[in-house]
Amino acid sequence: MTMRLNPRKLLLSKWTAVQPRNKEKHFIVVRLIEPEDPAQAIREVELEAVYSRHSRIIAWQTLTDATLWRQGWH
């Protein structure tokens, strides 16, 4: 099943890593990475781990992969 997401509505959304690493299980989207050309679509978001505050930038489409991410905190 493919999840449909609007990248512009991802800001502050909550996510759970299916396979947590370094106790990092729960994440929040803290930033949408705007492309240099405003006519282009958003491709990346910045996720921040709740536990460690470590952040990373990923392609937002990765969040639709149910083997990696679940929407909300579980």
Phi and psi in radians as a Rosetta constraint file:
Dihedral C 1 N 2 CA 2 C 2 CIRCULARHARMONIC -1.679 0.35
Dihedral N 2 CA 2 C 2 N 3 CIRCULARHARMONIC 2.250 0.35
Dihedral C 2 N 3 CA 3 C 3 CIRCULARHARMONIC -1.497 0.35
Dihedral N 3 CA 3 C 3 N 4 CIRCULARHARMONIC 2.370 0.35
Dihedral C 3 N 4 CA 4 C 4 CIRCULARHARMONIC -1.712 0.35
Dihedral N 4 CA 4 C 4 N 5 CIRCULARHARMONIC 2.234 0.35
Dihedral C 4 N 5 CA 5 C 5 CIRCULARHARMONIC -2.298 0.35
Dihedral N 5 CA 5 C 5 N 6 CIRCULARHARMONIC 2.545 0.35
Dihedral C 5 N 6 CA 6 C 6 CIRCULARHARMONIC -1.777 0.35
Dihedral N 6 CA 6 C 6 N 7 CIRCULARHARMONIC 2.018 0.35
Dihedral C 6 N 7 CA 7 C 7 CIRCULARHARMONIC -1.028 0.35
Dihedral N 7 CA 7 C 7 N 8 CIRCULARHARMONIC -0.515 0.35
Dihedral C 7 N 8 CA 8 C 8 CIRCULARHARMONIC -1.241 0.35
Dihedral N 8 CA 8 C 8 N 9 CIRCULARHARMONIC -0.278 0.35
Dihedral C 8 N 9 CA 9 C 9 CIRCULARHARMONIC -1.799 0.35
Dihedral N 9 CA 9 C 9 N 10 CIRCULARHARMONIC 0.167 0.35
Dihedral C 9 N 10 CA 10 C 10 CIRCULARHARMONIC -1.433 0.35
Dihedral N 10 CA 10 C 10 N 11 CIRCULARHARMONIC -0.337 0.35
Dihedral C 10 N 11 CA 11 C 11 CIRCULARHARMONIC -0.976 0.35
Dihedral N 11 CA 11 C 11 N 12 CIRCULARHARMONIC 2.250 0.35
Dihedral C 11 N 12 CA 12 C 12 CIRCULARHARMONIC 1.215 0.35
Dihedral N 12 CA 12 C 12 N 13 CIRCULARHARMONIC 0.194 0.35
Dihedral C 12 N 13 CA 13 C 13 CIRCULARHARMONIC -1.318 0.35
Dihedral N 13 CA 13 C 13 N 14 CIRCULARHARMONIC 2.706 0.35
Dihedral C 13 N 14 CA 14 C 14 CIRCULARHARMONIC -1.865 0.35
Dihedral N 14 CA 14 C 14 N 15 CIRCULARHARMONIC 2.487 0.35
Dihedral C 14 N 15 CA 15 C 15 CIRCULARHARMONIC -2.440 0.35
Dihedral N 15 CA 15 C 15 N 16 CIRCULARHARMONIC 2.605 0.35
Dihedral C 15 N 16 CA 16 C 16 CIRCULARHARMONIC -2.054 0.35
Dihedral N 16 CA 16 C 16 N 17 CIRCULARHARMONIC 2.242 0.35
Dihedral C 16 N 17 CA 17 C 17 CIRCULARHARMONIC -1.285 0.35
Dihedral N 17 CA 17 C 17 N 18 CIRCULARHARMONIC 2.290 0.35
Dihedral C 17 N 18 CA 18 C 18 CIRCULARHARMONIC -1.188 0.35
Dihedral N 18 CA 18 C 18 N 19 CIRCULARHARMONIC -0.640 0.35
Dihedral C 18 N 19 CA 19 C 19 CIRCULARHARMONIC -2.144 0.35
Dihedral N 19 CA 19 C 19 N 20 CIRCULARHARMONIC 1.481 0.35
Dihedral C 19 N 20 CA 20 C 20 CIRCULARHARMONIC -1.075 0.35
Dihedral N 20 CA 20 C 20 N 21 CIRCULARHARMONIC 2.588 0.35
Dihedral C 20 N 21 CA 21 C 21 CIRCULARHARMONIC -2.255 0.35
Dihedral N 21 CA 21 C 21 N 22 CIRCULARHARMONIC 2.430 0.35
Dihedral C 21 N 22 CA 22 C 22 CIRCULARHARMONIC 0.959 0.35
Dihedral N 22 CA 22 C 22 N 23 CIRCULARHARMONIC 0.699 0.35
Dihedral C 22 N 23 CA 23 C 23 CIRCULARHARMONIC 1.107 0.35
Dihedral N 23 CA 23 C 23 N 24 CIRCULARHARMONIC 0.210 0.35
Dihedral C 23 N 24 CA 24 C 24 CIRCULARHARMONIC -1.610 0.35
Dihedral N 24 CA 24 C 24 N 25 CIRCULARHARMONIC 1.771 0.35
Dihedral C 24 N 25 CA 25 C 25 CIRCULARHARMONIC -2.030 0.35
Dihedral N 25 CA 25 C 25 N 26 CIRCULARHARMONIC -0.740 0.35
Dihedral C 25 N 26 CA 26 C 26 CIRCULARHARMONIC -1.800 0.35
Dihedral N 26 CA 26 C 26 N 27 CIRCULARHARMONIC 2.370 0.35
Dihedral C 26 N 27 CA 27 C 27 CIRCULARHARMONIC -2.358 0.35
Dihedral N 27 CA 27 C 27 N 28 CIRCULARHARMONIC 2.719 0.35
Dihedral C 27 N 28 CA 28 C 28 CIRCULARHARMONIC -2.214 0.35
Dihedral N 28 CA 28 C 28 N 29 CIRCULARHARMONIC 2.418 0.35
Dihedral C 28 N 29 CA 29 C 29 CIRCULARHARMONIC -1.347 0.35
Dihedral N 29 CA 29 C 29 N 30 CIRCULARHARMONIC 1.968 0.35
Dihedral C 29 N 30 CA 30 C 30 CIRCULARHARMONIC -1.761 0.35
Dihedral N 30 CA 30 C 30 N 31 CIRCULARHARMONIC -0.224 0.35
Dihedral C 30 N 31 CA 31 C 31 CIRCULARHARMONIC -2.783 0.35
Dihedral N 31 CA 31 C 31 N 32 CIRCULARHARMONIC 2.463 0.35
Dihedral C 31 N 32 CA 32 C 32 CIRCULARHARMONIC -1.688 0.35
Dihedral N 32 CA 32 C 32 N 33 CIRCULARHARMONIC 2.257 0.35
Dihedral C 32 N 33 CA 33 C 33 CIRCULARHARMONIC -1.504 0.35
Dihedral N 33 CA 33 C 33 N 34 CIRCULARHARMONIC 1.865 0.35
Dihedral C 33 N 34 CA 34 C 34 CIRCULARHARMONIC -1.340 0.35
Dihedral N 34 CA 34 C 34 N 35 CIRCULARHARMONIC 2.359 0.35
Dihedral C 34 N 35 CA 35 C 35 CIRCULARHARMONIC -1.217 0.35
Dihedral N 35 CA 35 C 35 N 36 CIRCULARHARMONIC 2.742 0.35
Dihedral C 35 N 36 CA 36 C 36 CIRCULARHARMONIC -1.068 0.35
Dihedral N 36 CA 36 C 36 N 37 CIRCULARHARMONIC -0.672 0.35
Dihedral C 36 N 37 CA 37 C 37 CIRCULARHARMONIC -1.620 0.35
Dihedral N 37 CA 37 C 37 N 38 CIRCULARHARMONIC 1.956 0.35
Dihedral C 37 N 38 CA 38 C 38 CIRCULARHARMONIC -1.058 0.35
Dihedral N 38 CA 38 C 38 N 39 CIRCULARHARMONIC -0.316 0.35
Dihedral C 38 N 39 CA 39 C 39 CIRCULARHARMONIC -1.334 0.35
Dihedral N 39 CA 39 C 39 N 40 CIRCULARHARMONIC -0.274 0.35
Dihedral C 39 N 40 CA 40 C 40 CIRCULARHARMONIC -1.497 0.35
Dihedral N 40 CA 40 C 40 N 41 CIRCULARHARMONIC 2.724 0.35
Dihedral C 40 N 41 CA 41 C 41 CIRCULARHARMONIC -1.383 0.35
Dihedral N 41 CA 41 C 41 N 42 CIRCULARHARMONIC 2.702 0.35
Dihedral C 41 N 42 CA 42 C 42 CIRCULARHARMONIC -1.144 0.35
Dihedral N 42 CA 42 C 42 N 43 CIRCULARHARMONIC 2.337 0.35
Dihedral C 42 N 43 CA 43 C 43 CIRCULARHARMONIC -1.995 0.35
Dihedral N 43 CA 43 C 43 N 44 CIRCULARHARMONIC -0.439 0.35
Dihedral C 43 N 44 CA 44 C 44 CIRCULARHARMONIC -2.336 0.35
Dihedral N 44 CA 44 C 44 N 45 CIRCULARHARMONIC 2.704 0.35
Dihedral C 44 N 45 CA 45 C 45 CIRCULARHARMONIC -2.317 0.35
Dihedral N 45 CA 45 C 45 N 46 CIRCULARHARMONIC 2.777 0.35
Dihedral C 45 N 46 CA 46 C 46 CIRCULARHARMONIC -1.840 0.35
Dihedral N 46 CA 46 C 46 N 47 CIRCULARHARMONIC 2.159 0.35
Dihedral C 46 N 47 CA 47 C 47 CIRCULARHARMONIC -1.786 0.35
Dihedral N 47 CA 47 C 47 N 48 CIRCULARHARMONIC 2.468 0.35
Dihedral C 47 N 48 CA 48 C 48 CIRCULARHARMONIC -2.117 0.35
Dihedral N 48 CA 48 C 48 N 49 CIRCULARHARMONIC 2.269 0.35
Dihedral C 48 N 49 CA 49 C 49 CIRCULARHARMONIC -1.274 0.35
Dihedral N 49 CA 49 C 49 N 50 CIRCULARHARMONIC 2.300 0.35
Dihedral C 49 N 50 CA 50 C 50 CIRCULARHARMONIC -1.154 0.35
Dihedral N 50 CA 50 C 50 N 51 CIRCULARHARMONIC -0.729 0.35
Dihedral C 50 N 51 CA 51 C 51 CIRCULARHARMONIC -1.144 0.35
Dihedral N 51 CA 51 C 51 N 52 CIRCULARHARMONIC -0.836 0.35
Dihedral C 51 N 52 CA 52 C 52 CIRCULARHARMONIC -1.919 0.35
Dihedral N 52 CA 52 C 52 N 53 CIRCULARHARMONIC -0.208 0.35
Dihedral C 52 N 53 CA 53 C 53 CIRCULARHARMONIC 1.166 0.35
Dihedral N 53 CA 53 C 53 N 54 CIRCULARHARMONIC 0.169 0.35
Dihedral C 53 N 54 CA 54 C 54 CIRCULARHARMONIC -1.199 0.35
Dihedral N 54 CA 54 C 54 N 55 CIRCULARHARMONIC 2.387 0.35
Dihedral C 54 N 55 CA 55 C 55 CIRCULARHARMONIC -2.071 0.35
Dihedral N 55 CA 55 C 55 N 56 CIRCULARHARMONIC 2.727 0.35
Dihedral C 55 N 56 CA 56 C 56 CIRCULARHARMONIC -2.623 0.35
Dihedral N 56 CA 56 C 56 N 57 CIRCULARHARMONIC 2.671 0.35
Dihedral C 56 N 57 CA 57 C 57 CIRCULARHARMONIC -1.818 0.35
Dihedral N 57 CA 57 C 57 N 58 CIRCULARHARMONIC 2.272 0.35
Dihedral C 57 N 58 CA 58 C 58 CIRCULARHARMONIC -2.339 0.35
Dihedral N 58 CA 58 C 58 N 59 CIRCULARHARMONIC 2.797 0.35
Dihedral C 58 N 59 CA 59 C 59 CIRCULARHARMONIC -1.174 0.35
Dihedral N 59 CA 59 C 59 N 60 CIRCULARHARMONIC 2.256 0.35
Dihedral C 59 N 60 CA 60 C 60 CIRCULARHARMONIC -1.069 0.35
Dihedral N 60 CA 60 C 60 N 61 CIRCULARHARMONIC -0.491 0.35
Dihedral C 60 N 61 CA 61 C 61 CIRCULARHARMONIC -1.101 0.35
Dihedral N 61 CA 61 C 61 N 62 CIRCULARHARMONIC -0.395 0.35
Dihedral C 61 N 62 CA 62 C 62 CIRCULARHARMONIC -1.016 0.35
Dihedral N 62 CA 62 C 62 N 63 CIRCULARHARMONIC -0.544 0.35
Dihedral C 62 N 63 CA 63 C 63 CIRCULARHARMONIC -1.159 0.35
Dihedral N 63 CA 63 C 63 N 64 CIRCULARHARMONIC -0.284 0.35
Dihedral C 63 N 64 CA 64 C 64 CIRCULARHARMONIC -1.465 0.35
Dihedral N 64 CA 64 C 64 N 65 CIRCULARHARMONIC -0.113 0.35
Dihedral C 64 N 65 CA 65 C 65 CIRCULARHARMONIC -1.466 0.35
Dihedral N 65 CA 65 C 65 N 66 CIRCULARHARMONIC 1.837 0.35
Dihedral C 65 N 66 CA 66 C 66 CIRCULARHARMONIC -1.152 0.35
Dihedral N 66 CA 66 C 66 N 67 CIRCULARHARMONIC -0.255 0.35
Dihedral C 66 N 67 CA 67 C 67 CIRCULARHARMONIC -1.410 0.35
Dihedral N 67 CA 67 C 67 N 68 CIRCULARHARMONIC -0.218 0.35
Dihedral C 67 N 68 CA 68 C 68 CIRCULARHARMONIC -1.983 0.35
Dihedral N 68 CA 68 C 68 N 69 CIRCULARHARMONIC -0.670 0.35
Dihedral C 68 N 69 CA 69 C 69 CIRCULARHARMONIC -2.380 0.35
Dihedral N 69 CA 69 C 69 N 70 CIRCULARHARMONIC 2.576 0.35
Dihedral C 69 N 70 CA 70 C 70 CIRCULARHARMONIC -2.204 0.35
Dihedral N 70 CA 70 C 70 N 71 CIRCULARHARMONIC 2.343 0.35
Dihedral C 70 N 71 CA 71 C 71 CIRCULARHARMONIC -1.251 0.35
Dihedral N 71 CA 71 C 71 N 72 CIRCULARHARMONIC 2.393 0.35
Dihedral C 71 N 72 CA 72 C 72 CIRCULARHARMONIC 1.572 0.35
Dihedral N 72 CA 72 C 72 N 73 CIRCULARHARMONIC 3.122 0.35
Dihedral C 72 N 73 CA 73 C 73 CIRCULARHARMONIC -1.840 0.35
Dihedral N 73 CA 73 C 73 N 74 CIRCULARHARMONIC 2.132 0.35
